[in-house]
Amino acid sequence: MASSKEYLDFILEQLSELDDISYRAMMGEYIIYYRGKIVGGIYDDRFLVKNVKAASELMPDASLELPYEGAKEMFLVDDIDNKSFLKELLEAMYEELPEPKKKK
């Protein structure tokens, strides 16, 4: 099941307190970028973030879920209505995220 544009728009609005949020459509789903780094994505109308230490510490009870078959597990973000929490989460994760791959 692909994610809806309405859910994407809702998540982008929830992340509006952060500068430099962008996304890319990918096979019916959406990859979410913060300051050029991939933080997670929207898969089957679920907001999932990468499995990094900062996310684990801020969401100790979050479930690990597969975004799609064959992918690495990611944390399901339950508290999507809390803009200040989402801002804190992505800012905390940023340093742990890998730099974008350079295009050849």
Buried (B, 14 or more C-beta within 10 A) or exposed (E): EEBBEEBBEBBBEBBEBBEEBEBEEEEEBBBBBBBEBBBBBBBBBBBBBBBBEBBEEBBEEBEEBEBEEEEEEBBBBEBBEEBEBBBBBBBBBBEEBEEEEEEE
